[in-house]
Amino acid sequence: MREFFPEVKKVKYEGPDSKNPLAFKHYNPKQKVMGKTMAEHLRFAVCYWHTFKGLGADQFGANTIVRSYDDAADPMERAEQTMHAAFEFFTKLGVDFWCFHDRDIAPEADTLAETNKRLDKIVALAKKLQRDTGLKCLWGTTNAFSHPRFMAGAGTNPNPHVFAYAASQIKKAMEITKELGGQGYVFWGGREGYDTLLNTDMKRELDHLALLLQLAVDHKKKIGFKGQLYIEPKPKEPTKHQYDFDAGNCFAFLQKYGLLPHFKLNIEANHATLAAHTFHHELEFCAVNGILGSVDANRGDLLLGWDTDQFPTDLYDTSLAMYIILKAGGFTTGGLNFDAHVRRQSIDNLDLFYAHIGAMDAFARGLKIASKLMRSKVFEKAVNKRYSGWDTDFGKKVAAGKMDFTKLEAYILEKGEPKLQSGRQELLENILNEYI
């Protein structure tokens, strides 16, 4: 069998003192943290699209990266080579999961029927490689945004013919995800939004988007797919305003259309910052509302206004993310998918490994830091103290709705001005620094 990454044999854990750039310094998959191994906590996944199909192109220039698996003239031969290369990469890196779009793994043909035949052939190969390696599919999804037919959206398209095509494509993508044992299925509305309200019927578009999702729920039941359905919020790019703007917007949408029992969210760090939120805000919102499902682990560049999808290396981000995830009970069907791509100038095969190794180490360190925060309860104690007034008899009565405006006014007339208390933000930030 042809080897596509001969420079690397197997990435292993060598500890924090190692000088080997192709070794983990902090990610030890078998190390127990709070009763579970790091591998069980983090559930690392490699994304197929950026990692194997991202070749350095951007808005201003063509591809800069040449991969040996992308050298065949026949598109299906390239697809097969890429799948073999991907599983070689997965096993050498030592992850347990992978994620894909349908159009990543098999090229689109002239008709839907022929496209589906291509998918079936590649999925059979992927299923064999999963059996051979023990790799699992974290989730699948469909690309209903790149082809010109989707220039005005998929579920929100003004043309019902396009809606039908999107539904047909999603049907097949759900079926192949089930075939591969996928533990979830993600909806990313790449163009489910608008550029101008001058040509947009917002109510109709939202109703149709909800209909598409309901049809997916119905098909999930029909085919017996047991995986979790996810929506991935994203506020903008490519459209000016996308309907899946942020976690709060998605939560309201799911409630309005009665879809909340069927969906959780797949949160991406870079999408949070595009919505003018922090990664941790989006995770916490999902956690407190019971909709935290999975994570696209990356980061953006705050000086740039688009989705840069860089590999995560910020220990503040990874530590606070894992703290929130641990408090929420950890992952079940979801995990940490590296929806990130190497930079345009990082053209060597080794750069793919360096990027993933650094990201995995960053989250491993975040996990260890978060577990210490969980054990010490330092932030939990500070929060409980700050809100302790609500644990008094008076606070409990107010929270229970037993004090109307008249009673509350009487309380203030008797007790007078409230006593102010410090939020201790600087102290808590100092404490976080000490743990990191």
LINMOZI-V385484 format. One record per residue. N is the residue number from 1. RES is the residue in one letter. PSI is psi in radians with two decimals (none if undefined). NEAR is the number of other ideal C-beta (glycine too) atoms within 10 Angstrom. Layout:
N:RES:PSI:NEAR ; N:RES:PSI:NEAR
This chain:
1:M:2.34:5 ; 2:R:2.39:10 ; 3:E:2.22:12 ; 4:F:-0.35:20 ; 5:F:1.14:18 ; 6:P:-0.28:10 ; 7:E:-0.33:11 ; 8:V:2.33:16 ; 9:K:-1.09:9 ; 10:K:2.22:10 ; 11:V:2.18:20 ; 12:K:2.85:13 ; 13:Y:2.18:18 ; 14:E:-0.06:14 ; 15:G:2.89:10 ; 16:P:-0.30:9 ; 17:D:-0.09:6 ; 18:S:2.49:13 ; 19:K:0.12:7 ; 20:N:2.02:11 ; 21:P:-0.22:11 ; 22:L:0.58:18 ; 23:A:2.64:16 ; 24:F:2.34:23 ; 25:K:-0.44:20 ; 26:H:-0.44:18 ; 27:Y:1.83:23 ; 28:N:1.74:18 ; 29:P:-0.48:19 ; 30:K:-0.11:9 ; 31:Q:2.31:16 ; 32:K:2.31:11 ; 33:V:2.03:20 ; 34:M:0.76:14 ; 35:G:-0.08:8 ; 36:K:2.70:13 ; 37:T:2.78:13 ; 38:M:-0.71:23 ; 39:A:-0.69:16 ; 40:E:-0.66:16 ; 41:H:-0.84:26 ; 42:L:-0.57:27 ; 43:R:1.02:23 ; 44:F:2.42:27 ; 45:A:2.54:29 ; 46:V:2.30:25 ; 47:C:2.47:24 ; 48:Y:-0.65:21 ; 49:W:-1.03:18 ; 50:H:-0.70:20 ; 51:T:-0.74:24 ; 52:F:-0.35:24 ; 53:K:-0.25:18 ; 54:G:1.98:20 ; 55:L:0.49:17 ; 56:G:-0.05:17 ; 57:A:2.58:12 ; 58:D:-2.99:12 ; 59:Q:-0.35:5 ; 60:F:0.03:6 ; 61:G:2.80:9 ; 62:A:-3.13:8 ; 63:N:2.52:14 ; 64:T:-0.20:14 ; 65:I:2.34:19 ; 66:V:2.15:10 ; 67:R:2.50:20 ; 68:S:-0.45:13 ; 69:Y:-0.10:21 ; 70:D:0.46:17 ; 71:D:-0.02:10 ; 72:A:2.57:13 ; 73:A:-0.65:6 ; 74:D:2.24:10 ; 75:P:-0.59:13 ; 76:M:-0.59:14 ; 77:E:-0.70:12 ; 78:R:-0.71:16 ; 79:A:-0.72:21 ; 80:E:-0.77:18 ; 81:Q:-0.73:19 ; 82:T:-0.69:22 ; 83:M:-0.74:23 ; 84:H:-0.77:16 ; 85:A:-0.71:21 ; 86:A:-0.82:24 ; 87:F:-0.51:20 ; 88:E:-0.77:20 ; 89:F:-0.82:22 ; 90:F:-0.83:23 ; 91:T:-0.66:16 ; 92:K:-0.59:18 ; 93:L:-0.57:21 ; 94:G:0.57:18 ; 95:V:2.88:26 ; 96:D:-0.27:19 ; 97:F:2.83:20 ; 98:W:2.81:28 ; 99:C:2.68:27 ; 100:F:2.71:32 ; 101:H:2.66:21 ; 102:D:-0.73:25 ; 103:R:-0.16:21 ; 104:D:-0.77:24 ; 105:I:-0.43:25 ; 106:A:2.34:26 ; 107:P:2.57:15 ; 108:E:2.44:17 ; 109:A:-2.95:15 ; 110:D:-0.43:7 ; 111:T:2.77:9 ; 112:L:-0.70:13 ; 113:A:-0.76:8 ; 114:E:-0.65:11 ; 115:T:-0.76:19 ; 116:N:-0.61:19 ; 117:K:-0.72:12 ; 118:R:-0.75:18 ; 119:L:-0.79:24 ; 120:D:-0.70:14 ; 121:K:-0.78:14 ; 122:I:-0.64:21 ; 123:V:-0.64:22 ; 124:A:-0.72:12 ; 125:L:-0.79:16 ; 126:A:-0.68:23 ; 127:K:-0.71:15 ; 128:K:-0.78:12 ; 129:L:-0.59:18 ; 130:Q:-0.77:17 ; 131:R:-0.73:9 ; 132:D:-0.57:10 ; 133:T:-0.33:13 ; 134:G:0.06:9 ; 135:L:2.65:21 ; 136:K:2.72:17 ; 137:C:2.07:23 ; 138:L:-0.85:28 ; 139:W:2.77:27 ; 140:G:2.95:28 ; 141:T:3.09:26 ; 142:T:2.59:25 ; 143:N:1.66:19 ; 144:A:0.84:29 ; 145:F:-0.41:19 ; 146:S:-0.72:13 ; 147:H:2.52:14 ; 148:P:-0.48:5 ; 149:R:-0.42:15 ; 150:F:0.39:21 ; 151:M:-0.45:12 ; 152:A:0.45:19 ; 153:G:3.07:26 ; 154:A:-1.38:27 ; 155:G:-0.41:27 ; 156:T:0.16:28 ; 157:N:2.46:24 ; 158:P:-0.20:14 ; 159:N:2.06:11 ; 160:P:-0.40:9 ; 161:H:-0.74:9 ; 162:V:-0.71:20 ; 163:F:-0.80:20 ; 164:A:-0.68:11 ; 165:Y:-0.76:18 ; 166:A:-0.76:22 ; 167:A:-0.72:17 ; 168:S:-0.70:14 ; 169:Q:-0.74:24 ; 170:I:-0.72:23 ; 171:K:-0.88:16 ; 172:K:-0.73:17 ; 173:A:-0.66:24 ; 174:M:-0.68:24 ; 175:E:-0.70:18 ; 176:I:-0.52:24 ; 177:T:-0.75:25 ; 178:K:-0.76:18 ; 179:E:-0.60:18 ; 180:L:0.11:20 ; 181:G:0.45:12 ; 182:G:2.43:27 ; 183:Q:-0.01:23 ; 184:G:2.97:25 ; 185:Y:2.27:22 ; 186:V:2.41:27 ; 187:F:1.97:24 ; 188:W:1.90:23 ; 189:G:1.33:24 ; 190:G:-0.61:23 ; 191:R:0.45:20 ; 192:E:1.33:27 ; 193:G:-2.75:25 ; 194:Y:2.76:20 ; 195:D:-0.56:13 ; 196:T:2.47:9 ; 197:L:-0.17:10 ; 198:L:-0.44:6 ; 199:N:0.40:9 ; 200:T:2.30:16 ; 201:D:1.59:13 ; 202:M:-0.77:13 ; 203:K:-0.81:8 ; 204:R:-0.72:11 ; 205:E:-0.75:20 ; 206:L:-0.72:17 ; 207:D:-0.72:13 ; 208:H:-0.63:20 ; 209:L:-0.75:24 ; 210:A:-0.68:18 ; 211:L:-0.79:14 ; 212:L:-0.75:20 ; 213:L:-0.66:22 ; 214:Q:-0.68:14 ; 215:L:-0.64:15 ; 216:A:-0.72:23 ; 217:V:-0.77:15 ; 218:D:-0.72:10 ; 219:H:-0.61:15 ; 220:K:-0.79:18 ; 221:K:-0.71:10 ; 222:K:-0.72:10 ; 223:I:-0.05:11 ; 224:G:0.51:7 ; 225:F:2.15:19 ; 226:K:-0.05:11 ; 227:G:2.86:20 ; 228:Q:2.41:21 ; 229:L:2.39:22 ; 230:Y:2.61:23 ; 231:I:2.39:23 ; 232:E:1.92:21 ; 233:P:2.49:29 ; 234:K:2.23:27 ; 235:P:-0.55:22 ; 236:K:3.05:16 ; 237:E:1.72:14 ; 238:P:-0.43:14 ; 239:T:2.80:21 ; 240:K:-0.70:12 ; 241:H:2.08:14 ; 242:Q:2.55:26 ; 243:Y:-0.46:23 ; 244:D:0.95:22 ; 245:F:-0.88:20 ; 246:D:-3.10:22 ; 247:A:-0.73:26 ; 248:G:-0.73:16 ; 249:N:-0.77:15 ; 250:C:-0.69:29 ; 251:F:-0.80:20 ; 252:A:-0.74:12 ; 253:F:-0.82:21 ; 254:L:-0.67:21 ; 255:Q:-0.80:11 ; 256:K:-0.71:11 ; 257:Y:0.21:15 ; 258:G:0.45:11 ; 259:L:-0.08:18 ; 260:L:-0.66:17 ; 261:P:-0.29:7 ; 262:H:-0.19:16 ; 263:F:2.56:21 ; 264:K:3.12:23 ; 265:L:2.55:27 ; 266:N:1.87:29 ; 267:I:2.26:30 ; 268:E:2.33:27 ; 269:A:-0.80:26 ; 270:N:-0.57:22 ; 271:H:-0.60:30 ; 272:A:-0.78:24 ; 273:T:-0.55:20 ; 274:L:-0.43:21 ; 275:A:0.17:19 ; 276:A:0.56:9 ; 277:H:2.99:20 ; 278:T:2.77:16 ; 279:F:-0.73:27 ; 280:H:-0.56:19 ; 281:H:-0.83:18 ; 282:E:-0.73:27 ; 283:L:-0.77:26 ; 284:E:-0.71:20 ; 285:F:-0.78:22 ; 286:C:-0.74:25 ; 287:A:-0.81:18 ; 288:V:-0.29:12 ; 289:N:0.14:16 ; 290:G:0.48:10 ; 291:I:0.30:19 ; 292:L:2.05:26 ; 293:G:-1.02:23 ; 294:S:3.03:28 ; 295:V:2.27:30 ; 296:D:1.85:24 ; 297:A:1.84:30 ; 298:N:-2.86:25 ; 299:R:2.80:23 ; 300:G:-3.12:20 ; 301:D:1.98:13 ; 302:L:-0.24:8 ; 303:L:-0.12:6 ; 304:L:2.60:9 ; 305:G:0.37:11 ; 306:W:3.11:14 ; 307:D:1.62:20 ; 308:T:-0.34:19 ; 309:D:0.96:23 ; 310:Q:2.75:20 ; 311:F:2.46:23 ; 312:P:2.23:26 ; 313:T:-0.06:14 ; 314:D:2.04:15 ; 315:L:-0.45:15 ; 316:Y:-0.77:16 ; 317:D:-0.87:20 ; 318:T:-0.63:27 ; 319:S:-0.82:24 ; 320:L:-0.61:23 ; 321:A:-0.84:27 ; 322:M:-0.54:28 ; 323:Y:-0.79:24 ; 324:I:-0.73:21 ; 325:I:-0.73:23 ; 326:L:-0.75:18 ; 327:K:-0.56:17 ; 328:A:-0.03:15 ; 329:G:0.01:9 ; 330:G:3.06:16 ; 331:F:2.61:20 ; 332:T:-1.36:14 ; 333:T:-0.34:18 ; 334:G:-2.99:26 ; 335:G:-2.87:25 ; 336:L:1.79:28 ; 337:N:2.20:25 ; 338:F:1.41:25 ; 339:D:1.29:26 ; 340:A:2.72:25 ; 341:H:2.65:24 ; 342:V:2.76:23 ; 343:R:2.80:14 ; 344:R:-0.54:16 ; 345:Q:-0.07:9 ; 346:S:1.46:16 ; 347:I:-0.12:15 ; 348:D:2.69:11 ; 349:N:-0.67:17 ; 350:L:-0.51:13 ; 351:D:-0.57:14 ; 352:L:-0.73:23 ; 353:F:-0.79:20 ; 354:Y:-0.77:16 ; 355:A:-0.84:22 ; 356:H:-0.67:22 ; 357:I:-0.82:21 ; 358:G:-0.72:16 ; 359:A:-0.73:23 ; 360:M:-0.69:27 ; 361:D:-0.67:20 ; 362:A:-0.72:22 ; 363:F:-0.52:29 ; 364:A:-0.75:25 ; 365:R:-0.70:19 ; 366:G:-0.71:27 ; 367:L:-0.78:27 ; 368:K:-0.70:18 ; 369:I:-0.76:20 ; 370:A:-0.66:25 ; 371:S:-0.62:17 ; 372:K:-0.70:16 ; 373:L:-0.68:21 ; 374:M:-0.75:17 ; 375:R:-0.70:9 ; 376:S:-0.43:12 ; 377:K:0.47:11 ; 378:V:-0.74:16 ; 379:F:-0.63:17 ; 380:E:-0.73:12 ; 381:K:-0.73:10 ; 382:A:-0.72:15 ; 383:V:-0.77:12 ; 384:N:-0.68:12 ; 385:K:-0.72:11 ; 386:R:-0.59:13 ; 387:Y:0.28:10 ; 388:S:-0.44:11 ; 389:G:-0.51:13 ; 390:W:-0.15:12 ; 391:D:-0.07:11 ; 392:T:2.93:10 ; 393:D:-0.75:7 ; 394:F:-0.84:14 ; 395:G:-0.71:14 ; 396:K:-0.65:11 ; 397:K:-0.72:14 ; 398:V:-0.83:16 ; 399:A:-0.52:11 ; 400:A:-0.01:8 ; 401:G:0.40:7 ; 402:K:0.03:9 ; 403:M:1.91:16 ; 404:D:-3.13:9 ; 405:F:-0.68:7 ; 406:T:-0.78:8 ; 407:K:-0.65:11 ; 408:L:-0.69:13 ; 409:E:-0.73:11 ; 410:A:-0.68:12 ; 411:Y:-0.79:14 ; 412:I:-0.68:10 ; 413:L:-0.58:8 ; 414:E:-0.76:7 ; 415:K:-0.44:10 ; 416:G:-2.74:8 ; 417:E:2.35:6 ; 418:P:2.65:8 ; 419:K:2.22:7 ; 420:L:2.65:5 ; 421:Q:2.63:10 ; 422:S:2.52:8 ; 423:G:-0.25:9 ; 424:R:0.56:13 ; 425:Q:-0.80:8 ; 426:E:-0.72:9 ; 427:L:-0.78:11 ; 428:L:-0.64:14 ; 429:E:-0.66:10 ; 430:N:-0.71:10 ; 431:I:-0.73:16 ; 432:L:-0.72:17 ; 433:N:-0.70:9 ; 434:E:-0.68:7 ; 435:Y:-0.64:15 ; 436:I:none:15
